[in-house]
């Protein structure tokens, strides 16, 4: 699915050709630590569901795996048993060698809450062992087209595949859903009225409002880290340019003015002071950074094919899509010194990266022969893991931070 790129190139024809730069690709690696789950006991009902979820989510991060008792780094001990509609859970994590306890807690939840508890405990253990936040309890937004359907909508699910829900009923072309910082609203572009408009949708209580429906194209919505502004790509004055809109006052400020080019895919810096976006005003689409109040553009990509769909992560690094050797790949760039490396395998097209809360993993679209799925990648280029595939086409993921 290349809809965003199609929107971009329809407003100009790229003529410049840039030399390919030498890119360092990180070597494939194995998991850093492993778990032995043999010391955990459950009943056959909700307790078993809890244990299945804990096991899956603890080994989802690429630095963790499961191993037999003789070689595992950590032992997961405890139990999960149902009684009177409640599930009593005890979880401990200890070093295999010295037996030192690294984590230990007790919980009591309703039977229908065990999957959510498994995700939360997994995140707590992950943060305890790595020092980085877990992402098992952080939902992913994405665009989906179910098998047999002509239209598309926005969906959400947890990384383990649970809790999948359809959030919009546009049954049209929808693009680039992005979480707002509050985790209860998201912004996206929809053609359901025949033209591209940007919407802000609230989950609880459910509601939706138009953010931008000016003449021409409205796209690229991205809410600032403080939740007060939204970056937009608008063509109301001619060619698509980058704007920032104050969500409270409605005031819109134009940031870019470059001849013969289109802009796309804005993403905010973690401190909200800068925006990275795509522009082709010097030829092939490249990434540029501009201050939130405007000013000079700073080009941060060089060489290669098209550079698209940047996401500025909580770690200060920018993940983006770059075309190389006939495929789309995910690269990670340090905007301060230009260091860059690819993190996706060469077995398919990988696009639309979105950082997870730990600043180490990313969700991305993976496409083979027109079939798109959601995959998990990491900074070290380890094997990609499938999060959602089959029964439709799934792409443009956005991790909640």
Helices and strands as residue ranges (DSSP letters): H 3-9, E 33-36, E 40-42, H 46-58, E 64-66, E 74-83, E 86-95, E 101-110, G 111-113, H 114-130, E 140-146, E 153-157, E 165-166, E 174-179, E 185-190, E 197-202, E 207-212, E 218-223, E 229-234, E 241-246, E 252-254, E 263-268, E 274-279, E 286-291, E 294-299, E 307-312, E 317-324, E 327-334, E 340-342, E 349-355, E 361-368, E 371-378, E 385-388, E 392-399
